[in-house]
């Protein structure tokens, strides 16, 4: 089963926190982004070892709609691309970045009302640039990764799922 994990900087900006919303209570952290990824993979694997039946995996779209995750506060979506937004009180500017792709696509806005328009322009500009370069635009990563578990445990979970149906 594949689950989406969210990794974000902690409130003190001295490390990263990670959660798997579909695995209630499954969280971890790391000093670096890479360490947080490895730690949440391990946490999810250990979490799943104790379960007889795995919970259904939610799509990114479903998770974005969950009010308890507060994901809508810091992200907007357009044409399947998701943007994170930060505000600099020093510069009096909003800074946005298209997330979940390897290419770096950013934008700025002077006001909250410009954010969505500038984000749309950034996505459209990215798609146009890719077209002009004859390059296929990247799709957003879904934040999904495989969790490796013991084959016997996997077999038992599948049997349990078949019996439950």
N, C-alpha and C positions, 0 to 999 in steps of 0.2 A: 504494500500500500504506500502511496506517496502522499505526504503531508506538506503543507506550506508552512515555512518558518519565517518569522519576522525578526530581523536583526537591526538594532538601532543603538545609537550612542546613549550612554546613560546620562542622567541629569547633570553630572559633574564633568562630562566630556573626557573622562579618563579611562574609558573602556567601552565595551559593548554589551548590551543585554540581548537575549534571544528568547523567543517564545514560539510554541507550536499551539495555536489556538484550538485546534481540534483535539488535542491531547490535554485535557484540563489539568492545570497545575504543572505542565511540562515546561520548564524554563531553564536557562543557563546564562552564563556570561563569559567574557574573555577580555584580556587586556588589548588584544588586537582583533580586527574583523575576522581574520583567518582562524584565530583561536576560538572565537565565539561560534563560528560555523562548525568546527570540529566538536566543540563541547555540546552544541545543541543536537548534533547527529547522535552523539553518544547518549545524551539524556533521553532522546526519543527512542533509541534502540532499547535502553534499559526499561523505559516506561512500558514499551510494547511487550516486553518479555513476560510481564505479569498479567497480561490480558488474555482472556480466552477468546474474545471476539473484539476485533479492532473497530473503533468508531469509523463512520464514513468520513472520507476526506472532502472538505469543502473546496470549492473553486475560489480563485482570487476574488472574483466578482461577488461571491456570497460573503466572503470575509469582509470585503469593503463595505458591505451593507450592515454589518453588525455594529450596533451602537456601543456595545461594551468594549470594543477594541479601539474606539476613537480614531480610526484610520481616516475617516472622511475629513477630520480637522486639518490634517497636514498634507493631503494629497487630493488632486483632481485628475480626472481621466478624460481623454479625447482620442478618438480613433484607435482605441486599444492601448494607448500609451498613458503611463501614470507619471505624475509630476510631484516632486516634493517641493515645499516652499519654506524658506526661512526669511526672517526679517532682521535687518541690521539697523538698530537704533542709532548707531554712529553715523551710517551713511544715509539713513532715512530712506532705505530702498528695500524692496522685496527681491529676493533672489530665488529663482526656480531652476530645477534640473529635471530632465527626463530620467526616470529611474528604470532599473531592471533591463538596461541594454548596455553593451560595452562602449558604444559611441558616446562621446561627451556632447550633450546638447543642453545649453543653458539659456536663460533669459532673465531680464530684470523688469521691474515695474515700479513706478513712483507711487502708485496707490493700489489699494485692494481691488478697485474696479477694473484696473488694467490687467490684473493677473491672468484671468481666464483668456482674454483676447491675445495677450502676448504668448501664453502657453500654446494656444491654437496656432498662432503664427510660427512658433518654434517647431511644432510638429509638422506643419505644412511645409516649412522651409527644409526640414530634415528629409521629408519624403521627396521633395522636388530635387534637392541636391543628390540624393541617391539615384533618382531617375536620370539626371543629367550625367552622372558618372557611370551609368549602366550597372549600378550595384544594387543588389536586393536589400531593402531596409531590414534592419534587425527587428524581430518580434520581441515583445517584452518577455523577460523570463517570468515564469510563473511562480518562482520561489519554491519550487518543488525539488526534492532530492530523494533518492532511494535510501531506505534504511535496510541495512543487512541484518538479518536475524538468523538464528540457528534453523537449518532446514526442518528439523523435527518440530520445532515450535510453529513454523510456517504451515507444515502439514496439519498439525493439530488445530490450528486456527481455521484452516480451510474446511476441515471436517466439521468443526463446530458451526461454521457459517452454513454449510450445506444442511446440517441437521436442523438449524434454527429456521431455515426457509421452509 
